[in-house]
């Protein structure tokens, strides 16, 4: 099973071209989420706005699959 939190460094590589090994989600809202890594705060937009935690999880899992190919 693919766990989206383990894929945070993959999100950074895919969306921002940044190679990192440690990352954490520091904010999330209906439009996207923020990750802190290596002293930087990066923003990631969801493909579509989310209305609840289940939709947010689905968006994160979809991004993880895309990032890992």
PDB file of N, CA, C and O in Angstrom:
ATOM      1  N   UNK A   1       0.833  -1.185   0.000  1.00  0.00           N
ATOM      2  CA  UNK A   1       0.000   0.000   0.000  1.00  0.00           C
ATOM      3  C   UNK A   1       0.876   1.246   0.000  1.00  0.00           C
ATOM      4  O   UNK A   1       1.833   1.338   0.769  1.00  0.00           O
ATOM      5  N   UNK A   2       0.556   2.179  -0.842  1.00  0.00           N
ATOM      6  CA  UNK A   2       1.298   3.424  -0.957  1.00  0.00           C
ATOM      7  C   UNK A   2       0.850   4.382   0.130  1.00  0.00           C
ATOM      8  O   UNK A   2      -0.336   4.693   0.236  1.00  0.00           O
ATOM      9  N   UNK A   3       1.782   4.849   0.934  1.00  0.00           N
ATOM     10  CA  UNK A   3       1.448   5.789   1.987  1.00  0.00           C
ATOM     11  C   UNK A   3       1.898   7.172   1.552  1.00  0.00           C
ATOM     12  O   UNK A   3       3.081   7.396   1.292  1.00  0.00           O
ATOM     13  N   UNK A   4       0.951   8.102   1.474  1.00  0.00           N
ATOM     14  CA  UNK A   4       1.254   9.423   0.937  1.00  0.00           C
ATOM     15  C   UNK A   4       2.244  10.205   1.794  1.00  0.00           C
ATOM     16  O   UNK A   4       2.994  11.011   1.242  1.00  0.00           O
ATOM     17  N   UNK A   5       2.287  10.012   3.114  1.00  0.00           N
ATOM     18  CA  UNK A   5       3.246  10.759   3.931  1.00  0.00           C
ATOM     19  C   UNK A   5       4.677  10.342   3.638  1.00  0.00           C
ATOM     20  O   UNK A   5       5.587  11.169   3.699  1.00  0.00           O
ATOM     21  N   UNK A   6       4.886   9.088   3.324  1.00  0.00           N
ATOM     22  CA  UNK A   6       6.228   8.627   2.956  1.00  0.00           C
ATOM     23  C   UNK A   6       6.650   9.205   1.610  1.00  0.00           C
ATOM     24  O   UNK A   6       7.837   9.207   1.283  1.00  0.00           O
ATOM     25  N   UNK A   7       5.699   9.690   0.835  1.00  0.00           N
ATOM     26  CA  UNK A   7       5.979  10.211  -0.502  1.00  0.00           C
ATOM     27  C   UNK A   7       6.272  11.714  -0.508  1.00  0.00           C
ATOM     28  O   UNK A   7       6.464  12.281  -1.584  1.00  0.00           O
ATOM     29  N   UNK A   8       6.314  12.377   0.647  1.00  0.00           N
ATOM     30  CA  UNK A   8       6.540  13.823   0.666  1.00  0.00           C
ATOM     31  C   UNK A   8       7.805  14.235  -0.081  1.00  0.00           C
ATOM     32  O   UNK A   8       7.756  15.201  -0.842  1.00  0.00           O
ATOM     33  N   UNK A   9       8.938  13.548   0.098  1.00  0.00           N
ATOM     34  CA  UNK A   9      10.116  13.919  -0.699  1.00  0.00           C
ATOM     35  C   UNK A   9       9.879  13.757  -2.211  1.00  0.00           C
ATOM     36  O   UNK A   9      10.430  14.511  -3.013  1.00  0.00           O
ATOM     37  N   UNK A  10       9.066  12.778  -2.588  1.00  0.00           N
ATOM     38  CA  UNK A  10       8.744  12.592  -4.006  1.00  0.00           C
ATOM     39  C   UNK A  10       7.918  13.761  -4.537  1.00  0.00           C
ATOM     40  O   UNK A  10       8.109  14.186  -5.676  1.00  0.00           O
ATOM     41  N   UNK A  11       6.997  14.287  -3.717  1.00  0.00           N
ATOM     42  CA  UNK A  11       6.220  15.474  -4.120  1.00  0.00           C
ATOM     43  C   UNK A  11       7.172  16.636  -4.403  1.00  0.00           C
ATOM     44  O   UNK A  11       7.030  17.346  -5.398  1.00  0.00           O
ATOM     45  N   UNK A  12       8.147  16.815  -3.505  1.00  0.00           N
ATOM     46  CA  UNK A  12       9.095  17.922  -3.654  1.00  0.00           C
ATOM     47  C   UNK A  12       9.888  17.804  -4.952  1.00  0.00           C
ATOM     48  O   UNK A  12      10.122  18.797  -5.641  1.00  0.00           O
ATOM     49  N   UNK A  13      10.297  16.582  -5.276  1.00  0.00           N
ATOM     50  CA  UNK A  13      11.057  16.355  -6.510  1.00  0.00           C
ATOM     51  C   UNK A  13      10.192  16.602  -7.740  1.00  0.00           C
ATOM     52  O   UNK A  13      10.611  17.288  -8.672  1.00  0.00           O
ATOM     53  N   UNK A  14       8.980  16.040  -7.741  1.00  0.00           N
ATOM     54  CA  UNK A  14       8.090  16.151  -8.899  1.00  0.00           C
ATOM     55  C   UNK A  14       7.653  17.584  -9.151  1.00  0.00           C
ATOM     56  O   UNK A  14       7.737  18.064 -10.282  1.00  0.00           O
ATOM     57  N   UNK A  15       7.191  18.272  -8.125  1.00  0.00           N
ATOM     58  CA  UNK A  15       6.552  19.572  -8.305  1.00  0.00           C
ATOM     59  C   UNK A  15       7.511  20.757  -8.222  1.00  0.00           C
ATOM     60  O   UNK A  15       7.243  21.814  -8.794  1.00  0.00           O
ATOM     61  N   UNK A  16       8.627  20.588  -7.513  1.00  0.00           N
ATOM     62  CA  UNK A  16       9.539  21.711  -7.316  1.00  0.00           C
ATOM     63  C   UNK A  16      10.976  21.412  -7.738  1.00  0.00           C
ATOM     64  O   UNK A  16      11.845  22.276  -7.620  1.00  0.00           O
ATOM     65  N   UNK A  17      11.236  20.199  -8.229  1.00  0.00           N
ATOM     66  CA  UNK A  17      12.584  19.847  -8.663  1.00  0.00           C
ATOM     67  C   UNK A  17      13.604  19.840  -7.538  1.00  0.00           C
ATOM     68  O   UNK A  17      14.791  20.065  -7.774  1.00  0.00           O
ATOM     69  N   UNK A  18      13.149  19.582  -6.312  1.00  0.00           N
ATOM     70  CA  UNK A  18      14.012  19.634  -5.139  1.00  0.00           C
ATOM     71  C   UNK A  18      14.234  18.232  -4.589  1.00  0.00           C
ATOM     72  O   UNK A  18      13.280  17.521  -4.273  1.00  0.00           O
ATOM     73  N   UNK A  19      15.496  17.842  -4.477  1.00  0.00           N
ATOM     74  CA  UNK A  19      15.830  16.543  -3.895  1.00  0.00           C
ATOM     75  C   UNK A  19      15.970  16.716  -2.396  1.00  0.00           C
ATOM     76  O   UNK A  19      16.827  17.471  -1.937  1.00  0.00           O
ATOM     77  N   UNK A  20      15.148  16.032  -1.633  1.00  0.00           N
ATOM     78  CA  UNK A  20      15.181  16.121  -0.177  1.00  0.00           C
ATOM     79  C   UNK A  20      14.867  14.762   0.417  1.00  0.00           C
ATOM     80  O   UNK A  20      14.300  13.898  -0.252  1.00  0.00           O
ATOM     81  N   UNK A  21      15.231  14.578   1.659  1.00  0.00           N
ATOM     82  CA  UNK A  21      14.982  13.295   2.305  1.00  0.00           C
ATOM     83  C   UNK A  21      14.075  13.415   3.522  1.00  0.00           C
ATOM     84  O   UNK A  21      13.525  12.421   3.995  1.00  0.00           O
ATOM     85  N   UNK A  22      13.922  14.629   4.026  1.00  0.00           N
ATOM     86  CA  UNK A  22      13.074  14.851   5.187  1.00  0.00           C
ATOM     87  C   UNK A  22      12.103  15.979   4.866  1.00  0.00           C
ATOM     88  O   UNK A  22      12.512  17.062   4.449  1.00  0.00           O
ATOM     89  N   UNK A  23      10.820  15.717   5.063  1.00  0.00           N
ATOM     90  CA  UNK A  23       9.805  16.725   4.778  1.00  0.00           C
ATOM     91  C   UNK A  23       8.604  16.476   5.682  1.00  0.00           C
ATOM     92  O   UNK A  23       8.349  15.346   6.098  1.00  0.00           O
ATOM     93  N   UNK A  24       7.869  17.548   5.979  1.00  0.00           N
ATOM     94  CA  UNK A  24       6.661  17.398   6.774  1.00  0.00           C
ATOM     95  C   UNK A  24       5.593  18.364   6.280  1.00  0.00           C
ATOM     96  O   UNK A  24       5.898  19.480   5.858  1.00  0.00           O
ATOM     97  N   UNK A  25       4.344  17.928   6.335  1.00  0.00           N
ATOM     98  CA  UNK A  25       3.232  18.812   6.002  1.00  0.00           C
ATOM     99  C   UNK A  25       3.039  19.762   7.172  1.00  0.00           C
ATOM    100  O   UNK A  25       2.916  19.333   8.319  1.00  0.00           O
ATOM    101  N   UNK A  26       3.012  21.054   6.874  1.00  0.00           N
ATOM    102  CA  UNK A  26       2.843  22.059   7.928  1.00  0.00           C
ATOM    103  C   UNK A  26       1.558  22.857   7.772  1.00  0.00           C
ATOM    104  O   UNK A  26       1.237  23.676   8.633  1.00  0.00           O
ATOM    105  N   UNK A  27       0.827  22.638   6.704  1.00  0.00           N
ATOM    106  CA  UNK A  27      -0.445  23.322   6.506  1.00  0.00           C
ATOM    107  C   UNK A  27      -1.228  22.680   5.382  1.00  0.00           C
ATOM    108  O   UNK A  27      -0.653  22.141   4.436  1.00  0.00           O
ATOM    109  N   UNK A  28      -2.542  22.741   5.493  1.00  0.00           N
ATOM    110  CA  UNK A  28      -3.405  22.173   4.459  1.00  0.00           C
ATOM    111  C   UNK A  28      -4.726  22.932   4.478  1.00  0.00           C
ATOM    112  O   UNK A  28      -5.241  23.272   5.543  1.00  0.00           O
ATOM    113  N   UNK A  29      -5.267  23.192   3.302  1.00  0.00           N
ATOM    114  CA  UNK A  29      -6.584  23.812   3.186  1.00  0.00           C
ATOM    115  C   UNK A  29      -7.270  23.269   1.943  1.00  0.00           C
ATOM    116  O   UNK A  29      -6.775  22.330   1.320  1.00  0.00           O
ATOM    117  N   UNK A  30      -8.388  23.844   1.584  1.00  0.00           N
ATOM    118  CA  UNK A  30      -9.178  23.297   0.473  1.00  0.00           C
ATOM    119  C   UNK A  30      -8.455  23.376  -0.877  1.00  0.00           C
ATOM    120  O   UNK A  30      -8.787  22.627  -1.795  1.00  0.00           O
ATOM    121  N   UNK A  31      -7.482  24.265  -1.006  1.00  0.00           N
ATOM    122  CA  UNK A  31      -6.804  24.457  -2.284  1.00  0.00           C
ATOM    123  C   UNK A  31      -5.484  23.711  -2.421  1.00  0.00           C
ATOM    124  O   UNK A  31      -5.011  23.494  -3.536  1.00  0.00           O
ATOM    125  N   UNK A  32      -4.883  23.318  -1.301  1.00  0.00           N
ATOM    126  CA  UNK A  32      -3.593  22.652  -1.385  1.00  0.00           C
ATOM    127  C   UNK A  32      -2.964  22.481  -0.029  1.00  0.00           C
ATOM    128  O   UNK A  32      -3.645  22.529   0.995  1.00  0.00           O
ATOM    129  N   UNK A  33      -1.647  22.279  -0.023  1.00  0.00           N
ATOM    130  CA  UNK A  33      -0.940  22.029   1.229  1.00  0.00           C
ATOM    131  C   UNK A  33       0.470  22.589   1.147  1.00  0.00           C
ATOM    132  O   UNK A  33       0.976  22.870   0.060  1.00  0.00           O
ATOM    133  N   UNK A  34       1.101  22.748   2.307  1.00  0.00           N
ATOM    134  CA  UNK A  34       2.457  23.257   2.411  1.00  0.00           C
ATOM    135  C   UNK A  34       3.332  22.210   3.084  1.00  0.00           C
ATOM    136  O   UNK A  34       2.916  21.527   4.020  1.00  0.00           O
ATOM    137  N   UNK A  35       4.552  22.104   2.580  1.00  0.00           N
ATOM    138  CA  UNK A  35       5.553  21.197   3.138  1.00  0.00           C
ATOM    139  C   UNK A  35       6.765  22.028   3.551  1.00  0.00           C
ATOM    140  O   UNK A  35       7.192  22.929   2.829  1.00  0.00           O
ATOM    141  N   UNK A  36       7.314  21.708   4.727  1.00  0.00           N
ATOM    142  CA  UNK A  36       8.579  22.308   5.141  1.00  0.00           C
ATOM    143  C   UNK A  36       9.667  21.266   4.946  1.00  0.00           C
ATOM    144  O   UNK A  36       9.547  20.126   5.393  1.00  0.00           O
ATOM    145  N   UNK A  37      10.733  21.681   4.269  1.00  0.00           N
ATOM    146  CA  UNK A  37      11.863  20.807   4.026  1.00  0.00           C
ATOM    147  C   UNK A  37      13.125  21.635   3.868  1.00  0.00           C
ATOM    148  O   UNK A  37      13.118  22.654   3.178  1.00  0.00           O
ATOM    149  N   UNK A  38      14.185  21.215   4.488  1.00  0.00           N
ATOM    150  CA  UNK A  38      15.488  21.879   4.366  1.00  0.00           C
ATOM    151  C   UNK A  38      15.387  23.394   4.558  1.00  0.00           C
ATOM    152  O   UNK A  38      16.038  24.153   3.840  1.00  0.00           O
ATOM    153  N   UNK A  39      14.589  23.827   5.506  1.00  0.00           N
ATOM    154  CA  UNK A  39      14.462  25.247   5.803  1.00  0.00           C
ATOM    155  C   UNK A  39      13.572  26.021   4.849  1.00  0.00           C
ATOM    156  O   UNK A  39      13.427  27.234   4.995  1.00  0.00           O
ATOM    157  N   UNK A  40      12.979  25.355   3.884  1.00  0.00           N
ATOM    158  CA  UNK A  40      12.103  26.021   2.916  1.00  0.00           C
ATOM    159  C   UNK A  40      10.656  25.572   3.136  1.00  0.00           C
ATOM    160  O   UNK A  40      10.403  24.465   3.613  1.00  0.00           O
ATOM    161  N   UNK A  41       9.736  26.429   2.789  1.00  0.00           N
ATOM    162  CA  UNK A  41       8.310  26.082   2.832  1.00  0.00           C
ATOM    163  C   UNK A  41       7.818  26.083   1.388  1.00  0.00           C
ATOM    164  O   UNK A  41       7.886  27.103   0.703  1.00  0.00           O
ATOM    165  N   UNK A  42       7.324  24.941   0.932  1.00  0.00           N
ATOM    166  CA  UNK A  42       6.870  24.769  -0.448  1.00  0.00           C
ATOM    167  C   UNK A  42       5.359  24.598  -0.473  1.00  0.00           C
ATOM    168  O   UNK A  42       4.790  23.930   0.391  1.00  0.00           O
ATOM    169  N   UNK A  43       4.708  25.203  -1.466  1.00  0.00           N
ATOM    170  CA  UNK A  43       3.257  25.072  -1.604  1.00  0.00           C
ATOM    171  C   UNK A  43       2.934  24.126  -2.759  1.00  0.00           C
ATOM    172  O   UNK A  43       3.607  24.126  -3.790  1.00  0.00           O
ATOM    173  N   UNK A  44       1.897  23.326  -2.564  1.00  0.00           N
ATOM    174  CA  UNK A  44       1.423  22.370  -3.560  1.00  0.00           C
ATOM    175  C   UNK A  44      -0.075  22.567  -3.731  1.00  0.00           C
ATOM    176  O   UNK A  44      -0.819  22.515  -2.752  1.00  0.00           O
ATOM    177  N   UNK A  45      -0.524  22.792  -4.952  1.00  0.00           N
ATOM    178  CA  UNK A  45      -1.951  22.936  -5.231  1.00  0.00           C
ATOM    179  C   UNK A  45      -2.574  21.572  -5.469  1.00  0.00           C
ATOM    180  O   UNK A  45      -1.956  20.702  -6.083  1.00  0.00           O
ATOM    181  N   UNK A  46      -3.799  21.381  -4.987  1.00  0.00           N
ATOM    182  CA  UNK A  46      -4.568  20.197  -5.339  1.00  0.00           C
ATOM    183  C   UNK A  46      -5.071  20.360  -6.771  1.00  0.00           C
ATOM    184  O   UNK A  46      -5.228  21.484  -7.247  1.00  0.00           O
ATOM    185  N   UNK A  47      -5.321  19.262  -7.450  1.00  0.00           N
ATOM    186  CA  UNK A  47      -5.856  19.306  -8.814  1.00  0.00           C
ATOM    187  C   UNK A  47      -7.230  19.966  -8.826  1.00  0.00           C
ATOM    188  O   UNK A  47      -7.611  20.623  -9.795  1.00  0.00           O
ATOM    189  N   UNK A  48      -7.959  19.781  -7.741  1.00  0.00           N
ATOM    190  CA  UNK A  48      -9.269  20.414  -7.586  1.00  0.00           C
ATOM    191  C   UNK A  48      -9.483  20.694  -6.105  1.00  0.00           C
ATOM    192  O   UNK A  48      -8.932  19.983  -5.265  1.00  0.00           O
ATOM    193  N   UNK A  49     -10.266  21.709  -5.766  1.00  0.00           N
ATOM    194  CA  UNK A  49     -10.510  22.001  -4.352  1.00  0.00           C
ATOM    195  C   UNK A  49     -11.142  20.802  -3.637  1.00  0.00           C
ATOM    196  O   UNK A  49     -11.948  20.071  -4.212  1.00  0.00           O
ATOM    197  N   UNK A  50     -10.757  20.622  -2.377  1.00  0.00           N
ATOM    198  CA  UNK A  50     -11.301  19.522  -1.576  1.00  0.00           C
ATOM    199  C   UNK A  50     -12.249  20.086  -0.527  1.00  0.00           C
ATOM    200  O   UNK A  50     -12.102  21.224  -0.080  1.00  0.00           O
ATOM    201  N   UNK A  51     -13.229  19.264  -0.143  1.00  0.00           N
ATOM    202  CA  UNK A  51     -14.230  19.711   0.830  1.00  0.00           C
ATOM    203  C   UNK A  51     -14.104  19.032   2.179  1.00  0.00           C
ATOM    204  O   UNK A  51     -14.700  19.485   3.156  1.00  0.00           O
ATOM    205  N   UNK A  52     -13.332  17.944   2.252  1.00  0.00           N
ATOM    206  CA  UNK A  52     -13.207  17.241   3.520  1.00  0.00           C
ATOM    207  C   UNK A  52     -11.901  16.450   3.544  1.00  0.00           C
ATOM    208  O   UNK A  52     -11.165  16.393   2.559  1.00  0.00           O
ATOM    209  N   UNK A  53     -11.639  15.847   4.697  1.00  0.00           N
ATOM    210  CA  UNK A  53     -10.387  15.110   4.879  1.00  0.00           C
ATOM    211  C   UNK A  53     -10.261  13.931   3.915  1.00  0.00           C
ATOM    212  O   UNK A  53      -9.160  13.628   3.454  1.00  0.00           O
ATOM    213  N   UNK A  54     -11.360  13.270   3.607  1.00  0.00           N
ATOM    214  CA  UNK A  54     -11.325  12.142   2.679  1.00  0.00           C
ATOM    215  C   UNK A  54     -10.887  12.564   1.291  1.00  0.00           C
ATOM    216  O   UNK A  54     -10.086  11.881   0.653  1.00  0.00           O
ATOM    217  N   UNK A  55     -11.411  13.690   0.821  1.00  0.00           N
ATOM    218  CA  UNK A  55     -10.996  14.187  -0.489  1.00  0.00           C
ATOM    219  C   UNK A  55      -9.537  14.630  -0.475  1.00  0.00           C
ATOM    220  O   UNK A  55      -8.811  14.418  -1.446  1.00  0.00           O
ATOM    221  N   UNK A  56      -9.107  15.244   0.627  1.00  0.00           N
ATOM    222  CA  UNK A  56      -7.706  15.658   0.729  1.00  0.00           C
ATOM    223  C   UNK A  56      -6.797  14.433   0.658  1.00  0.00           C
ATOM    224  O   UNK A  56      -5.783  14.448  -0.040  1.00  0.00           O
ATOM    225  N   UNK A  57      -7.155  13.387   1.371  1.00  0.00           N
ATOM    226  CA  UNK A  57      -6.369  12.154   1.337  1.00  0.00           C
ATOM    227  C   UNK A  57      -6.311  11.590  -0.078  1.00  0.00           C
ATOM    228  O   UNK A  57      -5.250  11.168  -0.536  1.00  0.00           O
ATOM    229  N   UNK A  58      -7.440  11.582  -0.767  1.00  0.00           N
ATOM    230  CA  UNK A  58      -7.474  11.084  -2.149  1.00  0.00           C
ATOM    231  C   UNK A  58      -6.546  11.881  -3.050  1.00  0.00           C
ATOM    232  O   UNK A  58      -5.847  11.305  -3.884  1.00  0.00           O
ATOM    233  N   UNK A  59      -6.530  13.195  -2.893  1.00  0.00           N
ATOM    234  CA  UNK A  59      -5.638  14.039  -3.691  1.00  0.00           C
ATOM    235  C   UNK A  59      -4.175  13.737  -3.366  1.00  0.00           C
ATOM    236  O   UNK A  59      -3.341  13.669  -4.270  1.00  0.00           O
ATOM    237  N   UNK A  60      -3.860  13.557  -2.089  1.00  0.00           N
ATOM    238  CA  UNK A  60      -2.486  13.250  -1.691  1.00  0.00           C
ATOM    239  C   UNK A  60      -2.032  11.894  -2.228  1.00  0.00           C
ATOM    240  O   UNK A  60      -0.894  11.750  -2.674  1.00  0.00           O
ATOM    241  N   UNK A  61      -2.911  10.913  -2.186  1.00  0.00           N
ATOM    242  CA  UNK A  61      -2.576   9.587  -2.717  1.00  0.00           C
ATOM    243  C   UNK A  61      -2.377   9.657  -4.231  1.00  0.00           C
ATOM    244  O   UNK A  61      -1.445   9.046  -4.755  1.00  0.00           O
ATOM    245  N   UNK A  62      -3.231  10.386  -4.937  1.00  0.00           N
ATOM    246  CA  UNK A  62      -3.082  10.524  -6.390  1.00  0.00           C
ATOM    247  C   UNK A  62      -1.752  11.194  -6.731  1.00  0.00           C
ATOM    248  O   UNK A  62      -1.071  10.790  -7.673  1.00  0.00           O
ATOM    249  N   UNK A  63      -1.389  12.213  -5.964  1.00  0.00           N
ATOM    250  CA  UNK A  63      -0.108  12.883  -6.211  1.00  0.00           C
ATOM    251  C   UNK A  63       1.062  11.949  -5.917  1.00  0.00           C
ATOM    252  O   UNK A  63       2.060  11.962  -6.637  1.00  0.00           O
ATOM    253  N   UNK A  64       0.947  11.147  -4.875  1.00  0.00           N
ATOM    254  CA  UNK A  64       1.993  10.175  -4.559  1.00  0.00           C
ATOM    255  C   UNK A  64       2.178   9.179  -5.698  1.00  0.00           C
ATOM    256  O   UNK A  64       3.307   8.862  -6.072  1.00  0.00           O
ATOM    257  N   UNK A  65       1.091   8.695  -6.240  1.00  0.00           N
ATOM    258  CA  UNK A  65       1.186   7.752  -7.367  1.00  0.00           C
ATOM    259  C   UNK A  65       1.868   8.410  -8.565  1.00  0.00           C
ATOM    260  O   UNK A  65       2.712   7.802  -9.223  1.00  0.00           O
ATOM    261  N   UNK A  66       1.492   9.656  -8.837  1.00  0.00           N
ATOM    262  CA  UNK A  66       2.106  10.378  -9.958  1.00  0.00           C
ATOM    263  C   UNK A  66       3.596  10.593  -9.709  1.00  0.00           C
ATOM    264  O   UNK A  66       4.411  10.422 -10.617  1.00  0.00           O
ATOM    265  N   UNK A  67       3.950  10.963  -8.491  1.00  0.00           N
ATOM    266  CA  UNK A  67       5.346  11.233  -8.171  1.00  0.00           C
ATOM    267  C   UNK A  67       6.213   9.990  -8.247  1.00  0.00           C
ATOM    268  O   UNK A  67       7.392  10.066  -8.593  1.00  0.00           O
ATOM    269  N   UNK A  68       5.637   8.865  -7.929  1.00  0.00           N
ATOM    270  CA  UNK A  68       6.409   7.608  -7.936  1.00  0.00           C
ATOM    271  C   UNK A  68       6.316   6.857  -9.261  1.00  0.00           C
ATOM    272  O   UNK A  68       6.929   5.805  -9.436  1.00  0.00           O
ATOM    273  N   UNK A  69       5.546   7.409 -10.183  1.00  0.00           N
ATOM    274  CA  UNK A  69       5.459   6.824 -11.511  1.00  0.00           C
ATOM    275  C   UNK A  69       4.575   5.659 -11.538  1.00  0.00           C
ATOM    276  O   UNK A  69       4.393   5.047 -12.590  1.00  0.00           O
TER     277      UNK A  69
END
